Structures are given as structure tokens and as C-alpha cells.
Amino acid sequence: MTEIPLRAYDYVVNGKPALEWVIERQCVKVDKASGIVNDANRYAVETVGNPAYPLELFQRVITVSLRTLEIVEGLPELDID
């Protein structure tokens, strides 16, 4: 995917940009101890029934990130004494 707005990486959840979280969880991983393969692409096809699911999820998180930043930045300042 190209032309991802860098601003989308400003939306942070639990200390990490939401986009990085999705990327980490959508890659193929092999558990060292058990040898079990965690493959998001296989999950997308077999469980979700949509091979484009990982890409669509990433695109949705971009949208949520940008819109959330817009909403938060549009909130009025709190007057706390």
C-alpha cells in the first residue's frame, strides 16, 4: 500500500500507533516453542471468507485513526482549575 498519511501514525493506543499494532498482528508468525503458524492471510480466507480482509482492516484503521484525531483536535479546551 502506498501514500499512507503519516498523520495516521499519530493515533496511539496503549503507547503504540494503531497502524503498527495491526501490521504486527497481520504478519505470518511461527511460535518458536510449538511450531504453530499464525497466518492472518489463512485466517482471512478460511474464517472470514475474504482474502482481502487484512488489507481492508488496515485501510479501516487508517480511516479510524484520521477521524479520531480530527474529533479529538476539534474538542474544546477544558477549563480545569
C-alpha positions in Angstrom: 0.0 0.0 0.0 1.3 3.5 -0.8 0.5 7.0 0.2 -0.5 6.2 3.8 -0.9 9.6 5.5 1.9 9.8 8.1 -0.6 11.6 10.3 -2.5 8.3 10.8 0.5 7.1 12.8 -0.2 9.8 15.4 -3.2 7.9 16.6 -1.7 5.9 19.5 -3.3 3.2 21.5 -1.5 1.8 24.6 1.7 3.6 23.6 1.8 2.3 20.0 0.4 3.7 16.8 -2.8 1.7 15.9 -1.4 1.0 12.4 1.8 -0.6 13.8 -0.4 -2.8 16.0 -2.4 -4.0 13.0 0.8 -4.7 11.0 2.3 -6.7 13.8 -0.7 -8.9 14.2 -1.4 -9.4 10.5 2.0 -10.8 9.6 2.8 -14.5 9.4 4.4 -15.7 12.7 5.7 -19.1 13.8 5.7 -19.9 17.5 9.2 -21.0 18.4 8.2 -23.4 21.1 5.3 -25.2 19.3 6.0 -24.5 15.7 2.4 -23.4 15.2 2.0 -21.0 12.3 -0.2 -17.9 12.9 -1.1 -16.7 9.4 -3.6 -13.8 9.1 -4.0 -14.5 5.3 -5.1 -18.0 6.0 -7.5 -16.8 8.7 -8.9 -14.3 6.3 -9.7 -17.0 3.7 -10.8 -19.8 6.0 -12.6 -17.9 8.8 -13.6 -14.6 7.4 -14.1 -15.8 3.8 -12.4 -12.7 2.4 -8.8 -12.9 1.3 -8.7 -9.1 1.2 -9.5 -8.9 4.9 -6.0 -7.9 6.2 -5.8 -5.1 3.7 -9.3 -3.9 4.4 -8.6 -4.0 8.1 -5.5 -1.8 7.6 -7.5 0.6 5.5 -10.2 0.8 8.1 -7.7 1.5 10.9 -6.2 4.4 8.7 -9.7 5.9 8.5 -10.4 5.4 12.2 -7.1 6.9 13.1 -7.5 10.0 11.0 -11.1 10.6 12.0 -10.4 10.1 15.7 -7.6 12.7 15.5 -9.9 15.1 13.8 -12.5 14.7 16.5 -10.1 15.0 19.4 -8.5 18.1 18.0 -11.9 19.6 17.4 -12.9 19.3 21.1 -12.9 22.5 23.1 -10.2 23.1 25.7 -11.1 22.0 29.2 -11.2 24.8 31.8 -9.8 23.0 34.8 -8.6 24.9 37.8 
